[in-house]
Amino acid sequence: MYVKRYLNPVIVYYYSWRMVLFSLFTGSMAIFVYEHLDWKWVAIPWLPVSLVGTATAFFVGFKNNQSYDRSWEARKIWGAITNNSRSFSAAVRSFVGHELEFEPEMQDQINENIRIIIYRHIGWLYALKHAMRQRTLWEHRDKASKRQRVAIHKTNETFEEEVEKYLSAGELDWVKGKSNVATQILDRQSQDIKLLRKNGLVDAYQHVELQNLISSFYDEQGKSERIKNTPFPRQYATTSTLFIFVFMTLLPFGLLPQFVDLGEKYMFLLIPFNLIVSWVFMFMEYVGDISENPFEGLINDVPVGSIVRNIEIDLCEMLGETELPEKMKPYQGMLH
């Protein structure tokens, strides 16, 4: 996620250079064929071009709205995960062994049970984070996107490296063979809480409340996986790009009559004005395009890594730990 007030001009350049070159080419080509090849018929009326431009603007606006909805929904999902994680940890610390708080000989066991459950929850967060990092067929693979990922994800810790503190060696070996690690960790939490109920460390009401919180994690995980594993409808994405291409191709030929009326010495002005109009339309299209997949790991996506780290710090502080991981800091204005 980009956190500075305005995009760095270098980022805008990487987004724009292809569309700028294409616009310069179409503008120069329109002047060349009109002036040097004497193809006067290429100066088409502005009305059909404006109709295409209007339709394109509506279509691109629709696409951008839908892309933003996906991005904002993804952020709300991880906001809910943050809130529910804090509630779950607070509930575990309050519920487990509450009726045995006046039996000092049980406190070590109670504290260990609490620590295991909260640590396992942190392991679940990292498992879901890594699931969101997996690449899909429809995500961006151009050089600019690869450059962004390298810049943002300066470290590439594996799941095992990030959770070795929070999952026991036995649990870590157990989850390695699972197809959906996050789901299995939540199931292990449910089984562990059932065991606490059997051992009298939580009562029936507390058991239900904790299970409801685990169910909320299943819900948010499923929503996150839905966005990750469902592409933005390709018919909309493809059609939008096609409309932009058609409009940018026709635009300089529709502008020709206007600049012919100004006189031949002003014909060169068609190139910068064609560039400005084309750039605006293409950049709108590109904004929607890079917002389609909020878990792709680009600069405008949900900073899942930073969110997980913040939850991790909160939960470790609840356990009274003093050696806490550092909060992630923006790198060149970007959080991952």
PyMOL commands that set and color helices and strands:
alter all, ss='L'
color gray80, all
select helices_A, chain A and resi 9-35+40-42+46-95+98-100+104-133+143-152+159-163+169-176+181-198+204-229+234-262+264-289+304-318
alter helices_A, ss='H'
color red, helices_A
deselect
rebuild
show_as cartoon
